[in-house]
Amino acid sequence: MSGRLVSRVLESALPAWLKPYAVAFASFARDDGSRVYPSVSTIGRMVGRTRRAAQTATTELRRRQVLELARASGRGQSARYVFNAAALPAPDGQYPFSFDKTRFQQVKPPKRSGKDRFPQVPQQLTGSPLLTPEKWASHDPSVIREFSTRTRARAKTGTE
């Protein structure tokens, strides 16, 4: 498998419908482009298309001289190709997904302290009957103990 050929295909200016087929063929090739012999059915399965669509793409790749026939197919054998990376059209320098830093400025959220992010007593927001306004400001651990004891008792009895 040649990752170099695959990346050259992806960077080339081949038509979009033809690139997946060229990538499939390039994945079978060595780095020099030799020993490419998958069957048309295998290429069709890899791309997720029919055998006929893979035949059409293979014919087009041969017409563009990206694939050169080294050995014709025979009884029980698939054709052997040579992948010609020099025949790939050169990229035009315009990549469809270029990143322009001036267009996409990241907006950073303002820094917040811990008290802003997390209220000191969450029961203030829910209106829990366990805490009265006098106990809201206290940091008494008995409040937490009282809350957890009542919650466990409710869980055991199944009442709300």
Contacts in CASP RR format, 6 or more apart in sequence:
PFRMAT RR
TARGET T0000
AUTHOR 0000-0000-0000
METHOD contacts of the structure
MODEL  1
MSGRLVSRVLESALPAWLKPYAVAFASFARDDGSRVYPSVSTIGRMVGRT
RRAAQTATTELRRRQVLELARASGRGQSARYVFNAAALPAPDGQYPFSFD
KTRFQQVKPPKRSGKDRFPQVPQQLTGSPLLTPEKWASHDPSVIREFSTR
TRARAKTGTE
1 27 0 8 1.000
1 28 0 8 1.000
1 29 0 8 1.000
2 26 0 8 1.000
2 27 0 8 1.000
2 29 0 8 1.000
2 30 0 8 1.000
2 31 0 8 1.000
2 33 0 8 1.000
2 83 0 8 1.000
3 26 0 8 1.000
3 27 0 8 1.000
4 31 0 8 1.000
5 26 0 8 1.000
5 27 0 8 1.000
5 29 0 8 1.000
5 31 0 8 1.000
5 33 0 8 1.000
5 83 0 8 1.000
5 85 0 8 1.000
6 23 0 8 1.000
6 26 0 8 1.000
6 27 0 8 1.000
8 26 0 8 1.000
8 85 0 8 1.000
8 88 0 8 1.000
9 19 0 8 1.000
9 22 0 8 1.000
9 23 0 8 1.000
9 26 0 8 1.000
9 85 0 8 1.000
9 88 0 8 1.000
10 19 0 8 1.000
10 23 0 8 1.000
11 91 0 8 1.000
12 19 0 8 1.000
12 22 0 8 1.000
12 88 0 8 1.000
12 89 0 8 1.000
12 90 0 8 1.000
12 91 0 8 1.000
13 88 0 8 1.000
13 89 0 8 1.000
13 90 0 8 1.000
13 91 0 8 1.000
13 92 0 8 1.000
14 22 0 8 1.000
14 66 0 8 1.000
14 88 0 8 1.000
14 89 0 8 1.000
17 57 0 8 1.000
18 57 0 8 1.000
18 60 0 8 1.000
18 61 0 8 1.000
20 47 0 8 1.000
21 43 0 8 1.000
21 44 0 8 1.000
21 47 0 8 1.000
21 54 0 8 1.000
21 57 0 8 1.000
21 58 0 8 1.000
21 61 0 8 1.000
22 61 0 8 1.000
22 66 0 8 1.000
22 88 0 8 1.000
24 38 0 8 1.000
24 43 0 8 1.000
24 44 0 8 1.000
24 46 0 8 1.000
24 47 0 8 1.000
25 36 0 8 1.000
25 38 0 8 1.000
25 43 0 8 1.000
25 58 0 8 1.000
25 61 0 8 1.000
25 67 0 8 1.000
25 81 0 8 1.000
25 83 0 8 1.000
26 33 0 8 1.000
26 36 0 8 1.000
26 83 0 8 1.000
27 46 0 8 1.000
28 35 0 8 1.000
28 36 0 8 1.000
28 37 0 8 1.000
28 38 0 8 1.000
29 35 0 8 1.000
29 36 0 8 1.000
29 83 0 8 1.000
33 82 0 8 1.000
33 83 0 8 1.000
33 84 0 8 1.000
33 85 0 8 1.000
34 70 0 8 1.000
34 82 0 8 1.000
34 83 0 8 1.000
35 80 0 8 1.000
36 67 0 8 1.000
36 80 0 8 1.000
36 81 0 8 1.000
36 82 0 8 1.000
36 83 0 8 1.000
37 71 0 8 1.000
37 78 0 8 1.000
37 79 0 8 1.000
37 80 0 8 1.000
37 81 0 8 1.000
38 46 0 8 1.000
38 78 0 8 1.000
39 78 0 8 1.000
40 51 0 8 1.000
40 54 0 8 1.000
40 55 0 8 1.000
40 58 0 8 1.000
40 78 0 8 1.000
41 51 0 8 1.000
41 54 0 8 1.000
43 54 0 8 1.000
43 57 0 8 1.000
43 58 0 8 1.000
44 50 0 8 1.000
44 51 0 8 1.000
44 53 0 8 1.000
44 54 0 8 1.000
47 53 0 8 1.000
47 54 0 8 1.000
47 57 0 8 1.000
58 67 0 8 1.000
61 67 0 8 1.000
62 68 0 8 1.000
62 69 0 8 1.000
64 87 0 8 1.000
65 84 0 8 1.000
65 87 0 8 1.000
66 83 0 8 1.000
66 84 0 8 1.000
66 87 0 8 1.000
66 88 0 8 1.000
67 81 0 8 1.000
67 82 0 8 1.000
67 83 0 8 1.000
67 84 0 8 1.000
68 81 0 8 1.000
68 82 0 8 1.000
68 84 0 8 1.000
69 79 0 8 1.000
69 80 0 8 1.000
69 81 0 8 1.000
70 80 0 8 1.000
70 81 0 8 1.000
70 82 0 8 1.000
71 79 0 8 1.000
71 80 0 8 1.000
72 79 0 8 1.000
73 79 0 8 1.000
119 125 0 8 1.000
120 139 0 8 1.000
121 131 0 8 1.000
121 136 0 8 1.000
123 130 0 8 1.000
123 131 0 8 1.000
123 136 0 8 1.000
123 147 0 8 1.000
124 131 0 8 1.000
124 136 0 8 1.000
128 147 0 8 1.000
130 143 0 8 1.000
130 146 0 8 1.000
130 147 0 8 1.000
130 150 0 8 1.000
131 143 0 8 1.000
135 143 0 8 1.000
154 160 0 8 1.000
END
